[in-house]
């Protein structure tokens, strides 16, 4: 499987997906992110580490691969198989209790997990932005909506969609992040890889992927999309304004 300029073993990717192909989402959402060798990157909600492997291979950076559902030991074994155990540090942690110093990371990336915790108004400023160096960037890529379900969940989607999924539009996320006192230059867009990333996930021999097939058939491209949003950590002077 070719992702950008990188080649990945098809079986390795398909066996370790936990949702729409995170490699495609990552590759598209960070095209404007300038990473240099030796930088420290937080990959929050890394799942089975596919995105961490991508970052280490492409940019030669040190990746802190954090996940709650997958153990650090399991991910470490996977990173060793890829020869990347000296570049990726697996950590088992919850998103509200991240064990890092303030101003520690050069960049933060997260794919298909931020909707579970980042919808909380105080989350960005209280738990995530302080970990980022001044001028560093945060990039998020998650399932989203083309329109808010303000009038209720559409009838065809009621058997599949739950409010706790926290899927929202670009506008919703942009307005939320613009309330932050710690970040600026908030940008949001829909990703072109949406259909391909979902098609690859649905083709996996995974019970959760098979369970998503009826949902995506009901959606028929009308409601769901994949959204990406980013921001820059303010410098100290602008934080005080």
QUILINDA-V86351 format. One record per residue. RES is the residue in one letter. SS is DSSP state (@ for helix, = for strand, . for the rest). OMEGA is omega in whole degrees, 0 to 359 (* if undefined). Layout:
RES|SS|OMEGA + RES|SS|OMEGA
This chain:
X|.|179 + X|=|177 + X|=|185 + X|.|179 + X|.|186 + X|=|175 + X|=|178 + X|.|175 + X|.|184 + X|@|182 + X|@|180 + X|@|181 + X|@|185 + X|@|180 + X|@|187 + X|@|174 + X|.|175 + X|.|181 + X|.|177 + X|.|190 + X|.|184 + X|@|179 + X|@|179 + X|@|179 + X|@|179 + X|@|184 + X|@|181 + X|@|189 + X|@|183 + X|.|180 + X|.|180 + X|.|181 + X|.|182 + X|.|180 + X|.|181 + X|.|181 + X|.|177 + X|.|179 + X|.|176 + X|=|183 + X|=|173 + X|=|174 + X|=|188 + X|=|184 + X|.|188 + X|.|182 + X|.|180 + X|.|168 + X|.|180 + X|@|182 + X|@|177 + X|@|177 + X|@|178 + X|@|183 + X|@|181 + X|@|182 + X|@|186 + X|@|189 + X|@|180 + X|.|180 + X|.|174 + X|=|184 + X|=|173 + X|=|187 + X|=|186 + X|=|175 + X|=|178 + X|.|188 + X|.|181 + X|.|184 + X|.|178 + X|@|180 + X|@|179 + X|@|180 + X|@|179 + X|@|178 + X|@|179 + X|@|180 + X|@|177 + X|@|178 + X|@|180 + X|.|181 + X|.|185 + X|.|185 + X|.|178 + X|.|183 + X|.|182 + X|=|181 + X|=|181 + X|=|182 + X|=|176 + X|=|183 + X|.|177 + X|.|189 + X|.|178 + X|.|184 + X|.|184 + X|.|189 + X|.|183 + X|.|177 + X|.|173 + X|.|178 + X|.|186 + X|.|189 + X|=|175 + X|=|178 + X|=|175 + X|=|176 + X|=|176 + X|=|181 + X|=|173 + X|.|173 + X|.|188 + X|@|181 + X|@|183 + X|@|184 + X|.|186 + X|.|177 + X|.|178 + X|.|186 + X|.|186 + X|.|189 + X|@|186 + X|@|184 + X|@|184 + X|@|190 + X|@|189 + X|@|184 + X|@|180 + X|@|181 + X|@|186 + X|=|176 + X|=|177 + X|=|182 + X|=|177 + X|=|184 + X|=|172 + X|=|176 + X|=|179 + X|=|174 + X|=|187 + X|=|172 + X|=|182 + X|=|180 + X|=|174 + X|.|179 + X|.|176 + X|.|178 + X|.|183 + X|.|181 + X|.|181 + X|.|180 + X|.|178 + X|.|185 + X|@|184 + X|@|182 + X|@|184 + X|.|179 + X|.|189 + X|.|187 + X|.|177 + X|.|182 + X|@|180 + X|@|172 + X|@|179 + X|.|171 + X|.|181 + X|.|179 + X|.|174 + X|@|182 + X|@|181 + X|@|181 + X|@|180 + X|@|180 + X|@|178 + X|@|183 + X|@|179 + X|.|174 + X|.|184 + X|.|173 + X|.|187 + X|.|180 + X|=|178 + X|=|180 + X|=|181 + X|=|179 + X|=|181 + X|=|180 + X|=|171 + X|=|182 + X|.|181 + X|.|185 + X|.|187 + X|@|185 + X|@|182 + X|@|180 + X|@|179 + X|@|180 + X|@|180 + X|@|176 + X|@|183 + X|@|179 + X|.|180 + X|.|173 + X|.|186 + X|.|185 + X|@|179 + X|@|177 + X|@|179 + X|@|179 + X|@|180 + X|@|184 + X|@|179 + X|@|179 + X|@|182 + X|@|174 + X|@|179 + X|@|179 + X|@|177 + X|.|177 + X|.|186 + X|.|189 + X|.|187 + X|=|168 + X|=|173 + X|=|184 + X|=|175 + X|=|175 + X|=|185 + X|=|177 + X|=|180 + X|=|177 + X|=|179 + X|.|171 + X|.|186 + X|@|182 + X|@|183 + X|@|177 + X|@|184 + X|@|181 + X|.|*
